[in-house]
Amino acid sequence: MDLDINFQFPHSNINLALMKRRIFLIVHDDNHQTKTSQIFDLLILVFIVASTIEIVLESEESLALEYSGIFQIVETTSIFVFTIEYLLKLWSCVERQKYSHAIVGRLKYASTPSALVDLLAILPAFLPFLGIDLRFLRALRLLRIFRILKITRYTKAFNTIHKVLKNKSEELIITSSFIVVVLIIVSTLMYYAEREAQPEQFSSILKSLWWGVVTLTTVGYGDIYPITPIGKVLNGIITLIGIGLIALPSGILASGYTEELISEKQKTPIHNQSENY
């Protein structure tokens, strides 16, 4: 009888390790290579959309009163699903090499941006059990809107955009830095051109920056504008510069997006991972 018991423990550990690996391949499959992971991602996506719609509609007082029961069901179900998802990810993340340590690895994973978003999505639901002041709780319920950020991991379009931003990060940083430099220079010039004629509107370079942002982006709210001849000439020049300058990041992103789409089409189809691990 003792022999049977001794052999049961390793067998149980093997089953647990196998289950952990299978769960990891489902909940951490960023490439959606298995059918099960695709179904799981679709399920989470449905709850993200439903939960986001519920949060938006609930902000309308008349709808909140009329459909409170439905909103509560959607909220409770979403919290349950998102909590299970978070716990499964936290439990199985040790299958990845950089999180392999049972405790430190899970703490490292819990501090990643994606895990923090998952935590913020469910945190408001558990705050009442911690004895948090209700006024503070009502403010923190706004954190529920972070659930919409979860959608970026479950749609191909957002994943493509993420790759584009990563691949073109250097060009975007250089372009953005140049725009900031130009913004500071033109705002400084406009401050000196208009400060005597409009001491309230252009009282400092800091306040002139608002004019610079509105002008460079060619939005033109009209709440602050130059009235001196020098200021008007400068305003016209900056507007023309802004048309081309602000288009630079858009061009970089458009080019990167096209390159990424071409790259994805040229890739050899990857065979699905086997779930019989």
C-alpha positions as CSV (number, residue, x, y, z in Angstrom):
1,M,0.0,0.0,0.0
2,D,2.8,2.4,0.8
3,L,4.4,1.7,-2.6
4,D,1.2,2.8,-4.3
5,I,1.2,6.1,-2.4
6,N,4.8,6.8,-3.2
7,F,4.1,6.4,-6.9
8,Q,1.0,8.6,-6.8
9,F,2.8,11.8,-5.8
10,P,5.1,12.0,-8.9
11,H,2.2,11.1,-11.2
12,S,0.2,13.9,-9.6
13,N,3.1,16.4,-10.1
14,I,3.4,15.4,-13.8
15,N,-0.3,16.0,-14.4
16,L,-0.1,19.4,-12.7
17,A,3.0,20.4,-14.7
18,L,1.2,19.2,-17.9
19,M,-1.9,21.2,-17.0
20,K,0.2,24.3,-16.3
21,R,2.0,24.0,-19.7
22,R,-1.3,23.6,-21.5
23,I,-2.8,26.6,-19.8
24,F,0.3,28.6,-20.6
25,L,0.0,27.8,-24.3
26,I,-3.6,29.0,-24.2
27,V,-3.5,32.2,-22.1
28,H,0.0,33.4,-23.1
29,D,-0.2,32.5,-26.8
30,D,0.4,36.0,-28.3
31,N,0.6,34.6,-31.8
32,H,-2.8,32.8,-31.6
33,Q,-1.4,29.6,-33.0
34,T,-3.8,27.1,-31.4
35,K,-7.5,26.8,-31.9
36,T,-8.1,26.8,-28.1
37,S,-6.1,30.0,-27.6
38,Q,-8.1,31.7,-30.4
39,I,-11.4,30.7,-28.8
40,F,-10.1,31.9,-25.4
41,D,-8.9,35.3,-26.9
42,L,-12.3,35.7,-28.6
43,L,-14.1,35.1,-25.3
44,I,-12.0,37.6,-23.5
45,L,-12.5,40.1,-26.3
46,V,-16.3,39.7,-26.1
47,F,-16.2,40.4,-22.3
48,I,-13.9,43.4,-22.8
49,V,-16.3,45.0,-25.4
50,A,-19.4,44.1,-23.3
51,S,-17.8,45.5,-20.1
52,T,-16.7,48.7,-21.8
53,I,-20.2,49.3,-23.2
54,E,-21.6,48.7,-19.8
55,I,-19.2,51.3,-18.2
56,V,-20.1,53.9,-20.8
57,L,-23.9,53.4,-20.6
58,E,-23.9,53.2,-16.8
59,S,-22.5,56.8,-16.7
60,E,-25.9,57.9,-18.0
61,E,-28.1,58.2,-14.9
62,S,-31.4,57.3,-16.5
63,L,-29.9,54.2,-18.1
64,A,-28.2,53.2,-14.9
65,L,-31.5,53.2,-13.0
66,E,-33.5,51.5,-15.7
67,Y,-31.0,48.7,-16.5
68,S,-29.2,48.4,-13.2
69,G,-29.9,44.6,-13.1
70,I,-28.4,44.0,-16.5
71,F,-25.4,46.2,-15.8
72,Q,-24.8,44.3,-12.6
73,I,-24.9,41.0,-14.3
74,V,-22.4,42.1,-17.0
75,E,-20.1,43.7,-14.4
76,T,-20.1,40.6,-12.1
77,T,-19.6,38.2,-15.0
78,S,-16.8,40.3,-16.4
79,I,-15.0,40.5,-13.1
80,F,-15.2,36.8,-12.7
81,V,-13.8,36.1,-16.1
82,F,-11.1,38.7,-15.9
83,T,-10.1,37.5,-12.4
84,I,-9.8,33.9,-13.6
85,E,-7.8,35.1,-16.6
86,Y,-5.4,37.1,-14.4
87,L,-4.9,34.2,-12.0
88,L,-4.3,31.7,-14.8
89,K,-1.7,34.0,-16.4
90,L,0.0,34.6,-13.0
91,W,0.1,30.8,-12.2
92,S,1.3,29.7,-15.6
93,C,3.8,32.5,-16.4
94,V,6.6,30.5,-14.8
95,E,6.6,28.4,-18.0
96,R,8.4,31.3,-19.7
97,Q,12.1,31.2,-19.1
98,K,12.5,34.8,-17.7
99,Y,9.7,34.2,-15.2
100,S,10.8,30.6,-14.2
101,H,11.3,31.3,-10.5
102,A,8.1,30.4,-8.6
103,I,8.0,33.6,-6.5
104,V,10.3,36.1,-8.1
105,G,9.2,35.2,-11.6
106,R,5.6,35.8,-10.8
107,L,6.4,39.1,-9.1
108,K,8.3,40.1,-12.2
109,Y,5.4,39.2,-14.4
110,A,2.9,41.0,-12.1
111,S,4.9,44.2,-12.6
112,T,4.8,44.1,-16.4
113,P,2.5,46.7,-18.2
114,S,0.1,44.0,-19.5
115,A,-0.3,42.4,-16.1
116,L,-0.8,45.8,-14.4
117,V,-3.6,46.6,-16.9
118,D,-5.2,43.2,-16.1
119,L,-5.0,44.1,-12.4
120,L,-6.4,47.6,-12.8
121,A,-9.3,46.0,-14.7
122,I,-10.4,44.0,-11.7
123,L,-9.1,46.0,-8.8
124,P,-12.1,48.3,-8.2
125,A,-14.4,45.2,-7.7
126,F,-12.4,44.0,-4.7
127,L,-11.8,47.3,-3.0
128,P,-15.0,47.3,-0.9
129,F,-13.7,44.1,0.8
130,L,-10.7,46.1,2.0
131,G,-12.7,48.6,3.9
132,I,-11.8,51.5,1.5
133,D,-13.8,54.7,2.0
134,L,-16.8,54.8,-0.3
135,R,-16.0,58.3,-1.7
136,F,-12.5,57.1,-2.6
137,L,-14.0,53.9,-4.0
138,R,-16.3,55.8,-6.4
139,A,-13.4,57.7,-7.8
140,L,-11.3,54.5,-8.3
141,R,-14.2,52.8,-10.1
142,L,-13.1,54.9,-13.1
143,L,-10.2,52.5,-13.2
144,R,-12.6,50.0,-14.8
145,I,-12.1,51.8,-18.1
146,F,-8.6,50.4,-18.2
147,R,-10.3,47.2,-19.4
148,I,-10.5,48.6,-22.8
149,L,-6.6,48.5,-22.9
150,K,-6.9,44.7,-22.7
151,I,-8.3,44.8,-26.2
152,T,-4.9,45.6,-27.7
153,R,-3.7,42.1,-26.9
154,Y,-6.5,40.3,-28.6
155,T,-6.8,42.0,-32.0
156,K,-4.4,41.6,-34.9
157,A,-4.7,45.3,-35.9
158,F,-3.5,46.5,-32.5
159,N,-0.6,44.0,-32.5
160,T,0.4,45.3,-35.9
161,I,0.4,48.9,-34.7
162,H,2.5,47.9,-31.7
163,K,5.1,46.3,-34.0
164,V,5.1,49.5,-36.2
165,L,5.6,51.7,-33.2
166,K,8.4,49.5,-32.0
167,N,10.2,49.3,-35.4
168,K,9.8,53.0,-36.1
169,S,10.5,54.2,-32.6
170,E,13.9,55.8,-33.4
171,E,12.5,57.8,-36.4
172,L,9.5,58.9,-34.3
173,I,11.7,60.0,-31.4
174,I,13.9,62.0,-33.7
175,T,10.9,63.6,-35.5
176,S,9.1,64.4,-32.2
177,S,12.3,65.9,-30.7
178,F,12.6,68.2,-33.8
179,I,9.0,69.2,-33.5
180,V,9.5,70.1,-29.8
181,V,12.5,72.2,-30.6
182,V,10.7,74.1,-33.4
183,L,7.7,74.6,-31.0
184,I,9.9,76.1,-28.3
185,I,11.7,78.4,-30.8
186,V,8.5,79.8,-32.5
187,S,6.7,80.2,-29.1
188,T,9.7,82.2,-27.8
189,L,9.7,84.4,-30.9
190,M,6.0,85.0,-30.7
191,Y,6.3,85.9,-27.0
192,Y,8.8,88.6,-27.8
193,A,6.7,89.8,-30.7
194,E,3.4,90.0,-28.8
195,R,4.1,90.5,-25.1
196,E,3.8,94.3,-25.2
197,A,0.7,94.3,-27.4
198,Q,-1.1,91.5,-25.5
199,P,0.5,91.2,-22.0
200,E,-2.3,88.9,-20.8
201,Q,-2.4,86.5,-23.7
202,F,1.4,86.3,-24.2
203,S,2.5,86.9,-20.6
204,S,5.2,84.2,-20.8
205,I,6.8,81.7,-23.1
206,L,4.9,79.0,-21.3
207,K,1.6,80.6,-22.3
208,S,2.9,81.1,-25.8
209,L,3.4,77.4,-26.1
210,W,-0.4,76.9,-26.3
211,W,-0.5,79.2,-29.3
212,G,2.5,77.3,-30.8
213,V,0.7,73.9,-30.4
214,V,-2.6,75.1,-31.9
215,T,-0.7,76.8,-34.8
216,L,1.7,74.0,-35.6
217,T,-1.0,71.4,-35.6
218,T,-3.1,73.8,-37.8
219,V,-6.1,73.4,-35.5
220,G,-6.6,77.2,-35.0
221,Y,-9.0,77.5,-32.1
222,G,-8.9,81.3,-32.3
223,D,-8.7,81.9,-28.6
224,I,-5.2,83.3,-28.8
225,Y,-3.7,84.9,-31.9
226,P,-1.2,87.7,-32.8
227,I,-2.3,91.2,-33.6
228,T,1.1,92.9,-34.4
229,P,2.5,92.9,-38.0
230,I,5.5,90.9,-37.0
231,G,3.4,88.5,-35.1
232,K,1.0,88.0,-38.1
233,V,3.9,87.3,-40.5
234,L,5.4,84.9,-38.0
235,N,2.0,83.2,-37.5
236,G,1.7,82.7,-41.3
237,I,5.1,81.2,-41.7
238,I,4.6,78.8,-38.7
239,T,1.3,77.7,-40.1
240,L,2.9,76.8,-43.5
241,I,5.8,75.0,-41.7
242,G,3.3,73.1,-39.4
243,I,1.5,71.6,-42.4
244,G,4.6,69.7,-43.4
245,L,6.1,69.2,-40.0
246,I,3.1,67.5,-38.4
247,A,2.8,65.3,-41.5
248,L,6.2,63.7,-40.8
249,P,5.1,61.3,-38.0
250,S,2.0,60.4,-40.0
251,G,4.2,59.5,-43.0
252,I,6.6,57.4,-40.9
253,L,3.7,55.5,-39.3
254,A,2.0,55.0,-42.7
255,S,5.3,53.7,-44.2
256,G,5.9,51.4,-41.2
257,Y,2.4,50.0,-41.4
258,T,2.7,49.3,-45.1
259,E,6.1,47.5,-44.5
260,E,4.6,45.4,-41.7
261,L,1.7,44.3,-43.9
262,I,4.0,43.4,-46.7
263,S,6.3,41.5,-44.3
264,E,3.3,39.5,-42.8
265,K,2.1,38.5,-46.3
266,Q,5.6,37.3,-47.2
267,K,6.0,35.2,-44.1
268,T,5.7,31.4,-44.4
269,P,2.6,30.2,-42.6
270,I,3.5,28.8,-39.3
271,H,2.1,25.4,-38.3
272,N,-0.1,25.3,-35.3
273,Q,1.5,24.3,-32.1
274,S,0.4,20.9,-30.8
275,E,-1.8,21.0,-27.7
276,N,-0.9,17.4,-26.8
277,Y,2.0,18.5,-24.7
